[in-house]
Amino acid sequence: MRGIPERLRAAPESVAAGRARPLVSAGDCGLLLLRLTFGLLMAGHGAQKLFGILGGQGLTATGREFTALGYRPGTVFAAIGGASEFLGGIGLALGLFTPLAAAALIGVMINAMATVTGAHGLWESEGGVEYGVCIAVVALAVAAIGPGRLALDRPFRWGQGGWRAGAFALGLGGIGAAIALIL
């Protein structure tokens, strides 16, 4: 894996072949658009569970649904799932603690696929895992690529993306999902 160049990074620190690079690249702007859209939609999805806003049911009703899925106590797991979506979405939107935010979303989606959609095949039209896979892959990709220059993580090592950030997000998300499924 050492020989694979990491060309997908939005804002490499080196200037290639002596060419001047703009302060903000199209890749940085594209990542910002992706992070804002994806992150704010996921935060809204979590807010529906937690606060009952944006057409959501709120924590009590969501907790009953989690109980019906076998999570006990359902309200606690609903709060964890909603907070993971809300805070993970906000984190990705801001480009703040990006690998951790991605891990939160990956973990929730693994759980949703294992308990709700996995038995229905691939396609969303049949109630399948399509949507959950897309969310998990986008979150993982942002962690691996990095949030770009237009992110609060920019000055920190984990804000650069790379194999370690992607592996951290996937590993922590998987561990979190496994713990929730075991309990």
VEXDREN-2710 file (C-alpha; in Angstrom, 1 decimal):
% VEXDREN-2710
k/r/px/py/pz
1/MET/0.0/0.0/0.0
2/ARG/3.0/2.3/0.4
3/GLY/3.3/2.6/-3.4
4/ILE/-0.2/3.9/-4.0
5/PRO/0.0/7.6/-4.4
6/GLU/-2.6/9.6/-2.5
7/ARG/-3.7/11.8/-5.4
8/LEU/-7.3/12.3/-4.3
9/ARG/-6.3/14.7/-1.5
10/ALA/-7.9/18.1/-2.2
11/ALA/-5.1/20.3/-1.2
12/PRO/-1.6/18.8/-1.3
13/GLU/1.0/20.8/0.5
14/SER/3.6/20.6/-2.3
15/VAL/3.4/22.7/-5.5
16/ALA/3.7/20.3/-8.4
17/ALA/6.3/21.0/-11.0
18/GLY/6.9/24.6/-9.8
19/ARG/3.4/25.8/-10.8
20/ALA/1.7/28.3/-8.6
21/ARG/-1.4/26.9/-7.0
22/PRO/-4.4/29.0/-6.1
23/LEU/-5.1/29.5/-2.5
24/VAL/-8.3/27.5/-2.7
25/SER/-8.7/24.8/-5.3
26/ALA/-11.8/23.5/-7.1
27/GLY/-11.3/20.3/-5.1
28/ASP/-11.5/22.3/-1.9
29/CYS/-14.7/24.0/-3.0
30/GLY/-16.1/20.7/-4.1
31/LEU/-15.3/19.1/-0.8
32/LEU/-16.9/22.0/1.0
33/LEU/-20.1/21.6/-1.0
34/LEU/-20.1/17.9/-0.4
35/ARG/-19.4/18.3/3.4
36/LEU/-22.0/21.0/3.8
37/THR/-24.8/19.3/1.9
38/PHE/-24.1/15.8/3.3
39/GLY/-23.3/17.0/6.8
40/LEU/-26.2/19.3/7.3
41/LEU/-28.7/16.7/5.9
42/MET/-27.3/14.1/8.3
43/ALA/-27.5/16.6/11.2
44/GLY/-31.1/17.3/10.2
45/HIS/-31.8/13.6/10.2
46/GLY/-30.4/13.3/13.7
47/ALA/-32.3/16.4/14.9
48/GLN/-35.5/14.7/13.8
49/LYS/-34.8/11.8/16.2
50/LEU/-33.5/14.0/19.1
51/PHE/-35.7/17.1/19.0
52/GLY/-38.7/16.1/16.9
53/ILE/-38.1/19.0/14.5
54/LEU/-38.0/19.0/10.7
55/GLY/-40.9/16.5/10.6
56/GLY/-39.3/14.1/13.0
57/GLN/-41.0/12.1/15.8
58/GLY/-38.7/13.1/18.6
59/LEU/-36.8/11.0/21.1
60/THR/-39.7/9.3/22.9
61/ALA/-41.3/8.0/19.7
62/THR/-38.0/7.1/18.2
63/GLY/-37.1/5.3/21.4
64/ARG/-40.2/3.1/21.0
65/GLU/-39.1/2.2/17.5
66/PHE/-35.7/1.3/18.8
67/THR/-37.2/-0.9/21.5
68/ALA/-39.3/-2.6/18.8
69/LEU/-36.0/-3.4/16.9
70/GLY/-34.6/-5.0/20.1
71/TYR/-32.5/-2.2/21.5
72/ARG/-33.0/-1.9/25.3
73/PRO/-33.4/0.7/26.6
74/GLY/-34.7/2.0/23.3
75/THR/-34.6/5.7/24.3
76/VAL/-31.0/5.5/25.2
77/PHE/-30.1/3.9/21.9
78/ALA/-32.3/6.4/20.0
79/ALA/-30.4/9.2/21.8
80/ILE/-27.0/7.7/20.8
81/GLY/-28.1/7.1/17.2
82/GLY/-29.6/10.6/16.9
83/ALA/-26.6/12.2/18.5
84/SER/-24.3/10.3/16.3
85/GLU/-26.1/11.6/13.2
86/PHE/-26.5/15.1/14.5
87/LEU/-23.0/15.6/15.8
88/GLY/-21.4/13.6/13.0
89/GLY/-23.2/15.6/10.4
90/ILE/-22.2/18.9/12.1
91/GLY/-18.6/17.7/12.3
92/LEU/-18.5/16.9/8.6
93/ALA/-20.2/20.1/7.6
94/LEU/-17.7/22.2/9.5
95/GLY/-14.7/19.9/8.7
96/LEU/-14.2/19.5/12.5
97/PHE/-12.8/16.3/13.9
98/THR/-13.5/14.8/10.5
99/PRO/-12.4/11.2/11.1
100/LEU/-14.4/11.1/14.4
101/ALA/-17.5/12.6/12.7
102/ALA/-17.2/10.1/9.8
103/ALA/-16.9/7.2/12.4
104/ALA/-20.1/8.3/14.1
105/LEU/-22.0/8.2/10.8
106/ILE/-20.4/4.9/9.7
107/GLY/-21.3/3.3/13.0
108/VAL/-24.9/4.3/12.8
109/MET/-25.2/3.1/9.2
110/ILE/-23.7/-0.2/9.9
111/ASN/-26.2/-0.6/12.7
112/ALA/-29.1/0.4/10.5
113/MET/-28.0/-2.0/7.8
114/ALA/-27.6/-4.9/10.3
115/THR/-30.9/-4.4/12.1
116/VAL/-33.3/-2.8/9.6
117/THR/-32.4/-2.8/6.0
118/GLY/-30.0/-5.8/5.6
119/ALA/-32.8/-8.3/5.3
120/HIS/-34.3/-6.5/2.3
121/GLY/-31.5/-6.7/-0.2
122/LEU/-29.6/-3.9/-1.9
123/TRP/-32.1/-1.4/-3.3
124/GLU/-33.9/1.3/-1.3
125/SER/-37.1/0.7/-3.3
126/GLU/-37.3/-2.7/-1.6
127/GLY/-36.2/-1.4/1.8
128/GLY/-32.6/-2.4/1.3
129/VAL/-29.2/-1.2/2.3
130/GLU/-28.5/1.1/-0.7
131/TYR/-29.0/4.4/1.3
132/GLY/-27.0/3.2/4.3
133/VAL/-24.1/2.1/2.1
134/CYS/-24.1/5.4/0.3
135/ILE/-23.9/7.4/3.6
136/ALA/-21.2/5.2/5.0
137/VAL/-19.1/5.4/1.9
138/VAL/-19.4/9.2/1.6
139/ALA/-18.4/9.6/5.3
140/LEU/-15.4/7.2/4.8
141/ALA/-14.3/8.9/1.6
142/VAL/-14.3/12.4/3.3
143/ALA/-12.2/11.0/6.2
144/ALA/-9.7/9.4/3.7
145/ILE/-9.5/12.3/1.3
146/GLY/-9.5/14.9/4.1
147/PRO/-11.9/17.8/4.5
148/GLY/-10.0/20.2/2.3
149/ARG/-8.6/23.7/3.0
150/LEU/-12.0/25.2/3.8
151/ALA/-12.3/23.2/7.1
152/LEU/-11.7/23.8/10.8
153/ASP/-9.5/20.7/10.9
154/ARG/-7.1/22.3/8.4
155/PRO/-4.3/23.1/11.0
156/PHE/-4.4/19.6/12.6
157/ARG/-2.8/16.4/11.5
158/TRP/-6.1/14.5/11.3
159/GLY/-7.4/17.2/9.0
160/GLN/-5.2/16.0/6.2
161/GLY/-7.0/12.7/5.5
162/GLY/-5.0/9.7/4.4
163/TRP/-5.0/6.0/5.0
164/ARG/-4.8/6.4/8.8
165/ALA/-7.7/8.8/9.0
166/GLY/-9.8/6.5/6.8
167/ALA/-8.9/3.4/8.8
168/PHE/-9.6/5.2/12.0
169/ALA/-13.1/6.2/10.9
170/LEU/-13.9/2.8/9.5
171/GLY/-12.5/0.9/12.5
172/LEU/-14.1/3.1/15.2
173/GLY/-17.4/3.1/13.4
174/GLY/-17.3/-0.7/13.1
175/ILE/-16.4/-1.1/16.8
176/GLY/-19.1/1.3/17.9
177/ALA/-21.7/-0.5/15.8
178/ALA/-20.5/-3.9/17.1
179/ILE/-20.9/-2.7/20.7
180/ALA/-24.4/-1.4/20.1
181/LEU/-25.4/-4.7/18.3
182/ILE/-24.0/-6.8/21.1
183/LEU/-25.7/-4.9/23.9
END
